[in-house]
Amino acid sequence: MKLSELPRRIAATVETVEDHSPNDTIARRLRELGFVQGERVEVMAAGPVAAEPLLVQVGFTRFALRRSEAARVRVQLQAGSAA
């Protein structure tokens, strides 16, 4: 499942960040921000216009991501989370 598809307030674990090209700067930046395999992630809120941006918490830090950026992050629901 993509992070952009994750329902709000449902915990998931990052599986991978998808690179769209060699030396992909956006994917590299997402990994630098903490979107790495095994990290807990949760969508906290969405913006008022077209649900953009998404407020995403990874670990203990929150970031605003465009849906296109969140779609690069593959996640898996954590055990005990209901979608």
DOMI-16993 format. One record per residue: x, z, y of N, C-alpha, C in turn; residue number from 1; residue in three letters. Coordinates in nm, 4 decimals. Layout:
@n.x: X	n.z: Z	n.y: Y	ca.x: X	ca.z: Z	ca.y: Y	c.x: X	c.z: Z	c.y: Y	nr: NUM	rest: Ala
...
This chain:
@n.x: 0.0850	n.z: 0.0000	n.y: -0.1166	ca.x: 0.0000	ca.z: 0.0000	ca.y: 0.0000	c.x: 0.0901	c.z: 0.0000	c.y: 0.1235	nr: 1	rest: Met
@n.x: 0.0450	n.z: -0.0658	n.y: 0.2292	ca.x: 0.1192	ca.z: -0.0688	ca.y: 0.3549	c.x: 0.0798	c.z: 0.0522	c.y: 0.4394	nr: 2	rest: Lys
@n.x: 0.1730	n.z: 0.1010	n.y: 0.5179	ca.x: 0.1454	ca.z: 0.2135	ca.y: 0.6068	c.x: 0.0303	c.z: 0.1803	c.y: 0.7019	nr: 3	rest: Leu
@n.x: 0.0192	n.z: 0.0552	n.y: 0.7435	ca.x: -0.0885	ca.z: 0.0141	ca.y: 0.8351	c.x: -0.2264	c.z: 0.0240	c.y: 0.7694	nr: 4	rest: Ser
@n.x: -0.2317	n.z: 0.0302	n.y: 0.6355	ca.x: -0.3579	ca.z: 0.0404	ca.y: 0.5610	c.x: -0.3920	c.z: 0.1841	c.y: 0.5223	nr: 5	rest: Glu
@n.x: -0.2991	n.z: 0.2760	n.y: 0.5424	ca.x: -0.3176	ca.z: 0.4147	ca.y: 0.5019	c.x: -0.4253	c.z: 0.4804	c.y: 0.5887	nr: 6	rest: Leu
@n.x: -0.5256	n.z: 0.5423	n.y: 0.5260	ca.x: -0.6279	ca.z: 0.6126	ca.y: 0.6057	c.x: -0.5652	c.z: 0.7282	c.y: 0.6836	nr: 7	rest: Pro
@n.x: -0.6284	n.z: 0.7631	n.y: 0.7941	ca.x: -0.5780	ca.z: 0.8740	ca.y: 0.8755	c.x: -0.5804	c.z: 1.0043	c.y: 0.7981	nr: 8	rest: Arg
@n.x: -0.4789	n.z: 1.0868	n.y: 0.8272	ca.x: -0.4674	ca.z: 1.2229	ca.y: 0.7735	c.x: -0.4551	c.z: 1.2294	c.y: 0.6214	nr: 9	rest: Arg
@n.x: -0.4041	n.z: 1.1223	n.y: 0.5599	ca.x: -0.3764	ca.z: 1.1199	ca.y: 0.4156	c.x: -0.2254	c.z: 1.1106	c.y: 0.3979	nr: 10	rest: Ile
@n.x: -0.1694	n.z: 1.2062	n.y: 0.3249	ca.x: -0.0245	ca.z: 1.2096	ca.y: 0.3050	c.x: 0.0191	c.z: 1.1024	c.y: 0.2060	nr: 11	rest: Ala
@n.x: 0.1320	n.z: 1.0405	n.y: 0.2359	ca.x: 0.1905	ca.z: 0.9398	ca.y: 0.1478	c.x: 0.3418	c.z: 0.9565	c.y: 0.1512	nr: 12	rest: Ala
@n.x: 0.4088	n.z: 0.8837	n.y: 0.0622	ca.x: 0.5540	ca.z: 0.8854	ca.y: 0.0545	c.x: 0.6061	c.z: 0.7445	c.y: 0.0768	nr: 13	rest: Thr
@n.x: 0.7084	n.z: 0.7317	n.y: 0.1581	ca.x: 0.7680	ca.z: 0.6004	ca.y: 0.1847	c.x: 0.8351	c.z: 0.5494	c.y: 0.0572	nr: 14	rest: Val
@n.x: 0.8049	n.z: 0.4236	n.y: 0.0213	ca.x: 0.8724	ca.z: 0.3576	ca.y: -0.0906	c.x: 0.9869	c.z: 0.2715	c.y: -0.0390	nr: 15	rest: Glu
@n.x: 0.9581	n.z: 0.1884	n.y: 0.0604	ca.x: 1.0600	ca.z: 0.0972	ca.y: 0.1141	c.x: 1.0155	c.z: 0.0422	c.y: 0.2487	nr: 16	rest: Thr
@n.x: 1.1092	n.z: -0.0135	n.y: 0.3219	ca.x: 1.0821	ca.z: -0.0884	ca.y: 0.4447	c.x: 1.1191	c.z: -0.2330	c.y: 0.4144	nr: 17	rest: Val
@n.x: 1.0254	n.z: -0.3235	n.y: 0.4375	ca.x: 1.0465	ca.z: -0.4647	ca.y: 0.4056	c.x: 1.1245	c.z: -0.5350	c.y: 0.5161	nr: 18	rest: Glu
@n.x: 1.2292	n.z: -0.6049	n.y: 0.4765	ca.x: 1.3063	ca.z: -0.6886	ca.y: 0.5686	c.x: 1.2443	c.z: -0.8277	c.y: 0.5702	nr: 19	rest: Asp
@n.x: 1.2232	n.z: -0.8837	n.y: 0.6895	ca.x: 1.1675	ca.z: -1.0185	ca.y: 0.7006	c.x: 1.2752	c.z: -1.1252	c.y: 0.7164	nr: 20	rest: His
@n.x: 1.3986	n.z: -1.0809	n.y: 0.7394	ca.x: 1.5111	ca.z: -1.1741	ca.y: 0.7535	c.x: 1.6397	c.z: -1.0963	c.y: 0.7305	nr: 21	rest: Ser
@n.x: 1.7485	n.z: -1.1661	n.y: 0.7055	ca.x: 1.8764	ca.z: -1.0953	ca.y: 0.6954	c.x: 1.9072	c.z: -1.0266	c.y: 0.8289	nr: 22	rest: Pro
@n.x: 1.9607	n.z: -0.9066	n.y: 0.8211	ca.x: 1.9957	ca.z: -0.8313	ca.y: 0.9419	c.x: 1.8736	c.z: -0.8073	c.y: 1.0310	nr: 23	rest: Asn
@n.x: 1.7586	n.z: -0.7757	n.y: 0.9706	ca.x: 1.6314	ca.z: -0.7540	ca.y: 1.0408	c.x: 1.6410	c.z: -0.6282	c.y: 1.1280	nr: 24	rest: Asp
@n.x: 1.6396	n.z: -0.6462	n.y: 1.2600	ca.x: 1.6582	ca.z: -0.5330	ca.y: 1.3510	c.x: 1.5413	c.z: -0.4351	c.y: 1.3493	nr: 25	rest: Thr
@n.x: 1.4193	n.z: -0.4839	n.y: 1.3325	ca.x: 1.3038	ca.z: -0.3940	ca.y: 1.3292	c.x: 1.3076	c.z: -0.3078	c.y: 1.2035	nr: 26	rest: Ile
@n.x: 1.3327	n.z: -0.3676	n.y: 1.0889	ca.x: 1.3411	ca.z: -0.2911	ca.y: 0.9639	c.x: 1.4544	c.z: -0.1895	c.y: 0.9710	nr: 27	rest: Ala
@n.x: 1.5678	n.z: -0.2289	n.y: 1.0254	ca.x: 1.6813	ca.z: -0.1371	ca.y: 1.0391	c.x: 1.6439	c.z: -0.0198	c.y: 1.1288	nr: 28	rest: Arg
@n.x: 1.5762	n.z: -0.0477	n.y: 1.2396	ca.x: 1.5362	ca.z: 0.0576	ca.y: 1.3330	c.x: 1.4361	c.z: 0.1538	c.y: 1.2678	nr: 29	rest: Arg
@n.x: 1.3419	n.z: 0.1014	n.y: 1.1905	ca.x: 1.2468	ca.z: 0.1883	ca.y: 1.1207	c.x: 1.3193	c.z: 0.2837	c.y: 1.0260	nr: 30	rest: Leu
@n.x: 1.4181	n.z: 0.2315	n.y: 0.9536	ca.x: 1.4962	ca.z: 0.3174	ca.y: 0.8635	c.x: 1.5751	c.z: 0.4226	c.y: 0.9425	nr: 31	rest: Arg
@n.x: 1.6297	n.z: 0.3830	n.y: 1.0575	ca.x: 1.7032	ca.z: 0.4774	ca.y: 1.1418	c.x: 1.6123	c.z: 0.5885	c.y: 1.1942	nr: 32	rest: Glu
@n.x: 1.4846	n.z: 0.5577	n.y: 1.2170	ca.x: 1.3884	ca.z: 0.6567	ca.y: 1.2654	c.x: 1.3440	c.z: 0.7535	c.y: 1.1562	nr: 33	rest: Leu
@n.x: 1.3770	n.z: 0.7225	n.y: 1.0292	ca.x: 1.3429	ca.z: 0.8141	ca.y: 0.9210	c.x: 1.2496	c.z: 0.7584	c.y: 0.8158	nr: 34	rest: Gly
@n.x: 1.2112	n.z: 0.6319	n.y: 0.8284	ca.x: 1.1244	ca.z: 0.5703	ca.y: 0.7277	c.x: 1.2113	c.z: 0.5269	c.y: 0.6101	nr: 35	rest: Phe
@n.x: 1.2486	n.z: 0.6250	n.y: 0.5280	ca.x: 1.3355	ca.z: 0.6019	ca.y: 0.4132	c.x: 1.2648	c.z: 0.6489	c.y: 0.2869	nr: 36	rest: Val
@n.x: 1.3077	n.z: 0.5956	n.y: 0.1736	ca.x: 1.2443	ca.z: 0.6259	ca.y: 0.0450	c.x: 1.2350	c.z: 0.7766	c.y: 0.0231	nr: 37	rest: Gln
@n.x: 1.1142	n.z: 0.8202	n.y: -0.0156	ca.x: 1.0905	ca.z: 0.9596	ca.y: -0.0488	c.x: 1.0430	c.z: 1.0454	c.y: 0.0667	nr: 38	rest: Gly
@n.x: 1.0468	n.z: 0.9936	n.y: 0.1892	ca.x: 1.0057	ca.z: 1.0723	ca.y: 0.3062	c.x: 0.8532	c.z: 1.0770	c.y: 0.3162	nr: 39	rest: Glu
@n.x: 0.7998	n.z: 1.1920	n.y: 0.3516	ca.x: 0.6546	ca.z: 1.2097	ca.y: 0.3686	c.x: 0.6126	c.z: 1.1432	c.y: 0.4986	nr: 40	rest: Arg
@n.x: 0.4982	n.z: 1.0746	n.y: 0.4950	ca.x: 0.4475	ca.z: 1.0035	ca.y: 0.6121	c.x: 0.2956	c.z: 1.0184	c.y: 0.6171	nr: 41	rest: Val
@n.x: 0.2430	n.z: 1.0168	n.y: 0.7394	ca.x: 0.0986	ca.z: 1.0324	ca.y: 0.7581	c.x: 0.0584	c.z: 0.9633	c.y: 0.8878	nr: 42	rest: Glu
@n.x: -0.0543	n.z: 0.8918	n.y: 0.8872	ca.x: -0.1093	ca.z: 0.8327	ca.y: 1.0090	c.x: -0.1955	c.z: 0.9402	c.y: 1.0742	nr: 43	rest: Val
@n.x: -0.1597	n.z: 0.9791	n.y: 1.1954	ca.x: -0.2293	ca.z: 1.0880	ca.y: 1.2636	c.x: -0.3482	c.z: 1.0378	c.y: 1.3462	nr: 44	rest: Met
@n.x: -0.3320	n.z: 0.9224	n.y: 1.4122	ca.x: -0.4363	ca.z: 0.8697	ca.y: 1.5000	c.x: -0.4098	c.z: 0.7226	c.y: 1.5258	nr: 45	rest: Ala
@n.x: -0.5105	n.z: 0.6570	n.y: 1.5840	ca.x: -0.4966	ca.z: 0.5162	ca.y: 1.6218	c.x: -0.5455	c.z: 0.5000	c.y: 1.7647	nr: 46	rest: Ala
@n.x: -0.4875	n.z: 0.4068	n.y: 1.8347	ca.x: -0.5233	ca.z: 0.3819	ca.y: 1.9742	c.x: -0.6646	c.z: 0.3289	c.y: 1.9890	nr: 47	rest: Gly
@n.x: -0.7170	n.z: 0.3308	n.y: 2.1110	ca.x: -0.8560	ca.z: 0.2939	ca.y: 2.1348	c.x: -0.8856	c.z: 0.1439	c.y: 2.1327	nr: 48	rest: Pro
@n.x: -0.7862	n.z: 0.0609	n.y: 2.1567	ca.x: -0.8092	ca.z: -0.0841	ca.y: 2.1614	c.x: -0.7511	c.z: -0.1473	c.y: 2.0364	nr: 49	rest: Val
@n.x: -0.8363	n.z: -0.2004	n.y: 1.9500	ca.x: -0.7962	ca.z: -0.2650	ca.y: 1.8247	c.x: -0.7125	c.z: -0.1723	c.y: 1.7369	nr: 50	rest: Ala
@n.x: -0.7347	n.z: -0.0407	n.y: 1.7524	ca.x: -0.6627	ca.z: 0.0610	ca.y: 1.6751	c.x: -0.5115	c.z: 0.0453	c.y: 1.6889	nr: 51	rest: Ala
@n.x: -0.4663	n.z: 0.0074	n.y: 1.8079	ca.x: -0.3236	ca.z: -0.0081	ca.y: 1.8390	c.x: -0.2862	c.z: 0.0889	c.y: 1.9488	nr: 52	rest: Glu
@n.x: -0.1740	n.z: 0.1515	n.y: 1.9473	ca.x: -0.0801	ca.z: 0.1642	ca.y: 1.8360	c.x: -0.1263	c.z: 0.2728	c.y: 1.7395	nr: 53	rest: Pro
@n.x: -0.0521	n.z: 0.2880	n.y: 1.6306	ca.x: -0.0762	ca.z: 0.3961	ca.y: 1.5358	c.x: 0.0177	c.z: 0.5109	c.y: 1.5693	nr: 54	rest: Leu
@n.x: -0.0351	n.z: 0.6330	n.y: 1.5673	ca.x: 0.0495	ca.z: 0.7511	ca.y: 1.5816	c.x: 0.0834	c.z: 0.7954	c.y: 1.4400	nr: 55	rest: Leu
@n.x: 0.2104	n.z: 0.7857	n.y: 1.4043	ca.x: 0.2562	ca.z: 0.8102	ca.y: 1.2677	c.x: 0.3536	c.z: 0.9270	c.y: 1.2672	nr: 56	rest: Val
@n.x: 0.3355	n.z: 1.0170	n.y: 1.1719	ca.x: 0.4296	ca.z: 1.1274	ca.y: 1.1557	c.x: 0.5123	c.z: 1.1024	c.y: 1.0315	nr: 57	rest: Gln
@n.x: 0.6440	n.z: 1.1041	n.y: 1.0487	ca.x: 0.7370	ca.z: 1.0929	ca.y: 0.9363	c.x: 0.8232	c.z: 1.2176	c.y: 0.9413	nr: 58	rest: Val
@n.x: 0.8204	n.z: 1.2943	n.y: 0.8351	ca.x: 0.8861	ca.z: 1.4248	ca.y: 0.8381	c.x: 0.8147	c.z: 1.5120	c.y: 0.9392	nr: 59	rest: Gly
@n.x: 0.8883	n.z: 1.5609	n.y: 1.0391	ca.x: 0.8286	ca.z: 1.6453	ca.y: 1.1434	c.x: 0.8248	c.z: 1.5756	c.y: 1.2787	nr: 60	rest: Phe
@n.x: 0.8483	n.z: 1.4442	n.y: 1.2799	ca.x: 0.8554	ca.z: 1.3682	ca.y: 1.4044	c.x: 0.7426	c.z: 1.2661	c.y: 1.4098	nr: 61	rest: Thr
@n.x: 0.6867	n.z: 1.2468	n.y: 1.5289	ca.x: 0.5785	ca.z: 1.1494	ca.y: 1.5477	c.x: 0.6265	c.z: 1.0311	c.y: 1.6302	nr: 62	rest: Arg
@n.x: 0.5793	n.z: 0.9122	n.y: 1.5892	ca.x: 0.6139	ca.z: 0.7879	ca.y: 1.6572	c.x: 0.4884	c.z: 0.7046	c.y: 1.6774	nr: 63	rest: Phe
@n.x: 0.4863	n.z: 0.6252	n.y: 1.7825	ca.x: 0.3828	ca.z: 0.5251	ca.y: 1.8026	c.x: 0.4380	c.z: 0.3930	c.y: 1.7495	nr: 64	rest: Ala
@n.x: 0.3665	n.z: 0.3334	n.y: 1.6542	ca.x: 0.4088	ca.z: 0.2065	ca.y: 1.5950	c.x: 0.2999	c.z: 0.1017	c.y: 1.6124	nr: 65	rest: Leu
@n.x: 0.3412	n.z: -0.0209	n.y: 1.6353	ca.x: 0.2454	ca.z: -0.1330	ca.y: 1.6299	c.x: 0.2021	c.z: -0.1496	c.y: 1.4851	nr: 66	rest: Arg
@n.x: 0.0838	n.z: -0.2034	n.y: 1.4645	ca.x: 0.0364	ca.z: -0.2284	ca.y: 1.3278	c.x: 0.1306	c.z: -0.3224	c.y: 1.2536	nr: 67	rest: Arg
@n.x: 0.1871	n.z: -0.4194	n.y: 1.3234	ca.x: 0.2799	ca.z: -0.5133	ca.y: 1.2586	c.x: 0.4054	c.z: -0.4419	c.y: 1.2103	nr: 68	rest: Ser
@n.x: 0.4496	n.z: -0.3400	n.y: 1.2827	ca.x: 0.5657	ca.z: -0.2621	ca.y: 1.2390	c.x: 0.5285	c.z: -0.1727	c.y: 1.1208	nr: 69	rest: Glu
@n.x: 0.4133	n.z: -0.1076	n.y: 1.1293	ca.x: 0.3675	ca.z: -0.0202	ca.y: 1.0205	c.x: 0.3432	c.z: -0.0998	c.y: 0.8923	nr: 70	rest: Ala
@n.x: 0.3078	n.z: -0.2274	n.y: 0.9052	ca.x: 0.2822	ca.z: -0.3112	ca.y: 0.7873	c.x: 0.4101	c.z: -0.3394	c.y: 0.7090	nr: 71	rest: Ala
@n.x: 0.5257	n.z: -0.3170	n.y: 0.7680	ca.x: 0.6526	ca.z: -0.3386	ca.y: 0.6982	c.x: 0.6890	c.z: -0.2217	c.y: 0.6063	nr: 72	rest: Arg
@n.x: 0.6226	n.z: -0.1066	n.y: 0.6255	ca.x: 0.6551	ca.z: 0.0137	ca.y: 0.5498	c.x: 0.5598	c.z: 0.0252	c.y: 0.4303	nr: 73	rest: Val
@n.x: 0.6164	n.z: 0.0186	n.y: 0.3091	ca.x: 0.5381	ca.z: 0.0349	ca.y: 0.1856	c.x: 0.5337	c.z: 0.1825	c.y: 0.1505	nr: 74	rest: Arg
@n.x: 0.4126	n.z: 0.2338	n.y: 0.1217	ca.x: 0.3966	ca.z: 0.3757	ca.y: 0.0892	c.x: 0.3185	c.z: 0.3923	c.y: -0.0400	nr: 75	rest: Val
@n.x: 0.3288	n.z: 0.5110	n.y: -0.0951	ca.x: 0.2524	ca.z: 0.5477	ca.y: -0.2137	c.x: 0.1845	c.z: 0.6799	c.y: -0.1836	nr: 76	rest: Gln
@n.x: 0.0551	n.z: 0.6907	n.y: -0.2177	ca.x: -0.0171	ca.z: 0.8144	ca.y: -0.1940	c.x: 0.0487	c.z: 0.9289	c.y: -0.2690	nr: 77	rest: Leu
@n.x: 0.0528	n.z: 1.0456	n.y: -0.2061	ca.x: 0.1082	ca.z: 1.1630	ca.y: -0.2723	c.x: 0.0058	c.z: 1.2170	c.y: -0.3716	nr: 78	rest: Gln
@n.x: 0.0539	n.z: 1.2786	n.y: -0.4762	ca.x: -0.0348	ca.z: 1.3394	ca.y: -0.5752	c.x: -0.1236	c.z: 1.4411	c.y: -0.5065	nr: 79	rest: Ala
@n.x: -0.2528	n.z: 1.4368	n.y: -0.5384	ca.x: -0.3475	ca.z: 1.5296	ca.y: -0.4796	c.x: -0.4106	c.z: 1.4798	c.y: -0.3514	nr: 80	rest: Gly
@n.x: -0.3660	n.z: 1.3644	n.y: -0.2985	ca.x: -0.4261	ca.z: 1.3063	ca.y: -0.1774	c.x: -0.5420	c.z: 1.2194	c.y: -0.2180	nr: 81	rest: Ser
@n.x: -0.6499	n.z: 1.2292	n.y: -0.1438	ca.x: -0.7680	ca.z: 1.1462	ca.y: -0.1709	c.x: -0.7825	c.z: 1.0440	c.y: -0.0600	nr: 82	rest: Ala
@n.x: -0.7958	n.z: 0.9187	n.y: -0.0983	ca.x: -0.8097	ca.z: 0.8119	ca.y: 0.0018	c.x: -0.9534	c.z: 0.7855	c.y: 0.0327	nr: 83	rest: Ala
